[in-house]
Structure formats: C-alpha cells, structure tokens
C-alpha cells in the first residue's frame, strides 16, 4: 500500500523540537519502530515522524486501520485526544488542542440542531408512546462548554486556560512562536499579549530577556494603576414642604426622592464593581468576560 501523507493532518499537531526528533530517531534505530502507524484508508493519521525516520533509514514498520473514522472531523478529534494524553506535549499545546476540540464539538452540535427533525408516528393504540422531541436531550460529558471542563481535559488550571485564550486572541505570531518554543512562560506571554502588536514583535525580535522585561513592565504598570473611587453623596433628605403645598405636590416630591435614592444606590453598586475590577487587574488578573 502506498501511504499518503496529508500535509494538513501532518501540520495539525505541533512538530517535534530538534532534540525530540533526534531522541525518537535514536530510539527507532536502536529498537525499531515499536508502535504501528495509524491509517485512515491509505492516509497517514498518526506517526508522521516515525514514518519519515523509517523511510529515511529503511526501518520496517507496521500499520493499523482505524475503521471508526467517518470524516476529517473524526480524525481531528482522535488526534487531539491522543496528544492530550501524551506527557511530551507542553501546557500551551494541550490548551490549544482542548480549545480546538471545544470548537469542533460546538460546531457539530449546532449542525445537529439545525437538521430537520425526523417525523415519528406513535404506534396505533399505544398510549405509552412518548414523542422523541419531548424527551430530554442528553448532554455529552466532553462538550467542554465550561472553562473548568476545558481545564480538566487539558490537565491545566482554569487560570492557565484563561492565559492561553488570551494568547491565542491577542498575541502576535512572533510571540506565539516564543511560547511554543518554550522561550516564554504562559503568564509572561499573556502579559506581553496585552501590548500593541508592534511592541510584541519588537520584544520577540530582541530575544528572551527583552520578552521577560516587557512582561515585567506590563505587570508593574498594572500594580501601579491608580484606584480612584468616586464619592457618592448620601441620598438627599426629603425637602421640608410649606404648609400650603397641595397633596399632589407632596406626592410628586416623594416620588422624585424615591427615584433619586434608587439612582444613588445604583451608582454606589457600579462604583463597587469598578473598584473590584481595578483591584483584580492590579493583581495581574484578566477582567474579560467568561465564555
């Protein structure tokens, strides 16, 4: 069988580092290719590095078919699950893979919901029949809808997931490359990602030390952020009314006082929330809304 290497599948998972590839090559040359390559038809799904090394050195290898694959999405989900369980995958890579899985599962669910429901007819005379649409829809355990579920799947903390999401959304490609290479930690990369893109690129071009200094500057700036709390005056007291005011004027003034009191309470609540957000940001937190 002629094995086909699909470049999109090959690039779907981050490549090995030079050191990891050399270690794998030494292992195969010393012990042979112990793990079978996984195929989908004649398309190589798992084992691209082993296949390349075996081809280069003429080392024999085994293959196995995965007959459960029905689509390229099935292949992607299988590849993600395989790599999430491998110890050699970095925290950043696991987070990215878990986010990909969440997106695939969510898109599948949306497509399924958009499909027209099949028409069912109750058996004649069977009053016990329950229409399928009236039954509760089971919720898959691996939809990864919550940040906690995502963190568990990737074997990360929720805060690490937040940082990876921020890096994916805001980081320049040069900064992402530094994280993938292990040059910069997740927390430092998330801090640098808050800078304008041109500053990120410049810091990445200057090297590891400058990236760390840029992260330090961002954190220091957050700590020094002034926390200003507006002083809201106490609710106005009800005015003293002249004895000759009518009952209508009294009711109108009382309604106005009640409205001002409610507005005052709402403003105090807003100030308290802003105060909490500023304190959280000063501690290096992420104030973006949860998904």
PLY file of the C-alpha trace (Angstrom):
ply
format ascii 1.0
element vertex 291
property float x
property float y
property float z
element edge 290
property int vertex1
property int vertex2
end_header
0.00 0.00 0.00
1.20 3.48 -0.85
0.83 5.61 2.26
-0.43 9.16 1.63
0.84 11.99 3.82
-1.82 14.69 4.13
0.05 17.92 4.84
-2.93 19.43 6.66
-3.06 16.47 9.06
0.71 16.49 9.45
0.65 20.17 10.48
-2.42 19.81 12.71
-0.20 18.94 15.68
2.88 21.00 16.53
6.07 19.37 15.21
8.69 17.86 17.49
11.61 20.01 18.52
15.00 19.14 17.06
16.01 17.47 20.32
12.80 15.41 20.49
13.19 14.30 16.86
16.79 13.23 17.44
15.75 11.23 20.53
12.99 9.48 18.55
15.40 8.70 15.74
17.91 7.15 18.14
15.16 5.05 19.71
13.91 3.71 16.35
17.40 2.92 15.11
18.16 1.07 18.36
14.85 -0.72 18.96
12.92 -0.49 15.70
9.51 1.10 15.19
7.56 -0.42 18.07
4.24 1.41 17.59
2.12 0.82 14.50
1.28 3.76 12.25
-2.44 4.61 12.24
-4.12 4.92 8.84
-7.49 6.10 7.54
-7.67 4.20 4.31
-4.26 4.94 2.87
-3.96 8.34 4.61
-1.47 8.54 7.46
-3.15 9.83 10.63
-0.68 9.16 13.42
3.06 8.51 13.20
4.34 11.11 10.73
7.70 11.43 12.47
8.14 7.67 12.79
7.17 7.19 9.15
9.73 9.76 7.99
12.51 8.23 10.06
11.68 4.68 8.95
11.60 5.74 5.30
14.93 7.51 5.65
16.74 4.57 7.25
14.84 1.66 5.72
13.39 0.52 9.05
10.31 -1.76 8.74
7.08 -0.69 10.42
3.53 -1.93 10.98
0.27 -0.16 10.17
-3.23 -0.39 11.61
-6.54 0.85 10.22
-8.94 2.90 12.34
-12.34 1.96 10.98
-14.29 4.35 13.22
-13.35 7.45 11.24
-16.28 8.78 9.21
-15.00 12.27 8.47
-11.98 14.52 8.78
-13.52 15.91 11.98
-13.42 12.40 13.46
-9.75 12.24 12.59
-9.07 15.64 14.18
-10.87 14.71 17.41
-8.99 11.41 17.62
-5.65 13.16 17.05
-6.48 15.74 19.72
-7.39 13.09 22.30
-4.24 11.12 21.54
-1.97 14.11 22.06
-3.80 15.42 25.13
-2.76 12.20 26.85
0.93 12.44 25.97
3.37 13.71 28.55
5.66 15.30 25.97
3.00 17.85 24.94
3.50 21.27 26.55
0.89 23.09 28.61
0.34 25.60 25.81
-0.11 22.86 23.22
-2.61 20.99 25.42
-4.61 24.17 25.94
-4.69 24.90 22.21
-5.77 21.34 21.43
-8.56 21.44 24.03
-9.82 24.73 22.57
-9.84 23.15 19.11
-11.83 20.22 20.44
-14.37 22.53 22.04
-14.83 24.36 18.72
-15.31 21.12 16.75
-17.82 19.72 19.25
-19.73 23.02 19.38
-19.96 23.22 15.58
-21.20 19.64 15.42
-23.87 20.36 17.98
-25.04 23.45 16.06
-25.24 21.49 12.81
-27.23 18.74 14.52
-29.66 21.25 16.00
-30.13 22.81 12.56
-31.04 19.49 10.96
-34.79 18.97 10.41
-36.27 16.57 12.95
-37.39 13.24 11.57
-41.11 12.57 11.62
-42.18 9.92 14.11
-45.61 8.33 14.35
-46.94 6.74 17.50
-47.94 3.10 17.21
-51.72 2.80 16.87
-53.38 2.34 20.24
-50.16 2.74 22.23
-50.85 5.48 24.78
-47.48 4.93 26.41
-45.64 6.25 23.37
-43.58 9.37 24.14
-42.57 11.54 21.15
-38.75 11.73 20.88
-38.76 15.54 20.80
-40.36 15.61 24.26
-37.54 13.62 25.82
-34.63 15.50 27.46
-31.61 15.78 25.21
-28.62 14.07 26.84
-25.69 16.42 27.29
-22.33 14.94 26.28
-19.78 14.91 29.05
-17.00 16.12 26.76
-18.58 19.24 25.23
-16.04 21.37 27.14
-18.58 24.17 27.45
-17.23 25.41 30.77
-13.75 26.66 31.50
-13.44 24.08 34.28
-14.23 21.20 31.90
-11.75 22.59 29.39
-9.05 22.83 32.04
-9.70 19.26 33.20
-9.46 17.89 29.65
-6.15 19.68 29.10
-4.84 18.90 32.60
-4.42 22.61 33.30
-5.75 25.11 35.80
-8.58 27.46 34.88
-6.20 30.42 35.09
-3.86 28.74 32.58
-6.79 28.27 30.20
-7.59 31.99 30.51
-3.99 32.88 29.65
-3.91 30.53 26.64
-7.17 32.00 25.33
-5.72 35.50 25.67
-2.51 34.50 23.87
-4.49 32.95 21.02
-6.70 36.03 20.63
-4.18 38.84 21.14
-0.62 37.57 20.67
1.39 38.35 17.53
2.68 35.27 15.64
6.21 36.02 16.83
5.06 35.93 20.46
3.16 32.67 19.90
6.30 31.17 18.38
8.27 32.12 21.52
5.69 30.37 23.71
5.69 27.25 21.52
9.49 27.15 21.69
9.41 27.35 25.48
11.20 30.70 25.49
8.45 32.38 27.49
6.07 31.18 30.20
2.31 31.32 29.79
1.90 34.08 32.37
4.63 36.23 30.81
3.27 35.70 27.31
-0.26 36.63 28.42
1.13 39.86 29.91
3.08 40.76 26.75
0.00 39.94 24.63
-1.75 42.98 26.13
0.78 45.26 24.37
0.25 46.64 20.84
1.26 44.16 18.13
4.31 46.17 17.04
5.67 46.18 20.59
5.16 42.42 20.85
7.05 41.86 17.60
9.89 44.13 18.71
10.23 42.36 22.06
10.20 38.93 20.41
12.85 40.03 17.92
15.06 41.27 20.78
15.05 37.86 22.41
14.17 36.09 25.64
15.46 38.73 28.06
13.57 41.57 26.41
10.35 39.49 26.39
10.71 38.94 30.13
11.38 42.64 30.69
8.31 43.54 28.62
6.18 41.21 30.74
7.60 42.79 33.91
6.78 46.28 32.67
3.19 45.29 31.96
2.77 43.73 35.40
4.37 46.72 37.14
2.07 49.09 35.27
-0.97 47.10 36.42
0.19 47.16 40.04
0.66 50.96 39.90
-2.73 51.55 38.30
-4.48 54.15 40.48
-7.71 53.00 42.04
-9.98 56.01 42.20
-13.35 55.64 43.83
-15.90 58.36 43.27
-17.52 59.68 46.41
-21.26 59.41 46.14
-23.12 61.78 48.45
-25.72 60.37 50.73
-29.25 60.16 49.49
-30.91 63.58 49.71
-33.30 64.04 52.53
-36.88 64.77 51.73
-37.35 68.56 51.48
-39.42 70.39 54.04
-42.64 71.39 52.37
-44.52 74.59 53.02
-47.75 74.12 54.87
-49.78 75.39 51.98
-48.46 72.81 49.41
-51.11 70.62 47.94
-51.24 66.84 48.29
-50.30 66.48 44.63
-47.04 68.39 45.12
-46.20 66.25 48.14
-46.70 63.01 46.21
-44.64 64.33 43.29
-41.74 65.29 45.54
-41.84 61.96 47.35
-41.68 60.12 44.03
-38.69 62.23 42.98
-36.89 61.49 46.25
-37.52 57.76 45.78
-36.15 57.91 42.22
-33.03 59.79 43.36
-32.49 57.31 46.17
-32.68 54.37 43.74
-30.30 56.10 41.33
-27.89 56.76 44.17
-27.92 53.07 45.16
-27.27 52.02 41.55
-24.30 54.38 41.30
-22.84 53.00 44.52
-23.14 49.46 43.14
-21.35 50.47 39.92
-18.54 52.07 41.90
-18.14 48.91 43.99
-17.93 46.75 40.86
-15.37 49.06 39.21
-13.33 49.06 42.40
-13.26 45.24 42.43
-12.27 45.07 38.75
-9.42 47.55 39.21
-8.10 45.64 42.21
-8.26 42.36 40.24
-6.44 43.93 37.29
-3.77 45.36 39.60
-3.09 41.81 40.78
-2.46 40.59 37.23
-5.91 39.11 36.59
-7.94 39.01 33.40
-11.13 41.13 33.51
-12.57 39.81 30.26
-16.00 38.19 30.38
-16.09 34.39 30.71
-17.35 32.49 27.65
0 1
1 2
2 3
3 4
4 5
5 6
6 7
7 8
8 9
9 10
10 11
11 12
12 13
13 14
14 15
15 16
16 17
17 18
18 19
19 20
20 21
21 22
22 23
23 24
24 25
25 26
26 27
27 28
28 29
29 30
30 31
31 32
32 33
33 34
34 35
35 36
36 37
37 38
38 39
39 40
40 41
41 42
42 43
43 44
44 45
45 46
46 47
47 48
48 49
49 50
50 51
51 52
52 53
53 54
54 55
55 56
56 57
57 58
58 59
59 60
60 61
61 62
62 63
63 64
64 65
65 66
66 67
67 68
68 69
69 70
70 71
71 72
72 73
73 74
74 75
75 76
76 77
77 78
78 79
79 80
80 81
81 82
82 83
83 84
84 85
85 86
86 87
87 88
88 89
89 90
90 91
91 92
92 93
93 94
94 95
95 96
96 97
97 98
98 99
99 100
100 101
101 102
102 103
103 104
104 105
105 106
106 107
107 108
108 109
109 110
110 111
111 112
112 113
113 114
114 115
115 116
116 117
117 118
118 119
119 120
120 121
121 122
122 123
123 124
124 125
125 126
126 127
127 128
128 129
129 130
130 131
131 132
132 133
133 134
134 135
135 136
136 137
137 138
138 139
139 140
140 141
141 142
142 143
143 144
144 145
145 146
146 147
147 148
148 149
149 150
150 151
151 152
152 153
153 154
154 155
155 156
156 157
157 158
158 159
159 160
160 161
161 162
162 163
163 164
164 165
165 166
166 167
167 168
168 169
169 170
170 171
171 172
172 173
173 174
174 175
175 176
176 177
177 178
178 179
179 180
180 181
181 182
182 183
183 184
184 185
185 186
186 187
187 188
188 189
189 190
190 191
191 192
192 193
193 194
194 195
195 196
196 197
197 198
198 199
199 200
200 201
201 202
202 203
203 204
204 205
205 206
206 207
207 208
208 209
209 210
210 211
211 212
212 213
213 214
214 215
215 216
216 217
217 218
218 219
219 220
220 221
221 222
222 223
223 224
224 225
225 226
226 227
227 228
228 229
229 230
230 231
231 232
232 233
233 234
234 235
235 236
236 237
237 238
238 239
239 240
240 241
241 242
242 243
243 244
244 245
245 246
246 247
247 248
248 249
249 250
250 251
251 252
252 253
253 254
254 255
255 256
256 257
257 258
258 259
259 260
260 261
261 262
262 263
263 264
264 265
265 266
266 267
267 268
268 269
269 270
270 271
271 272
272 273
273 274
274 275
275 276
276 277
277 278
278 279
279 280
280 281
281 282
282 283
283 284
284 285
285 286
286 287
287 288
288 289
289 290
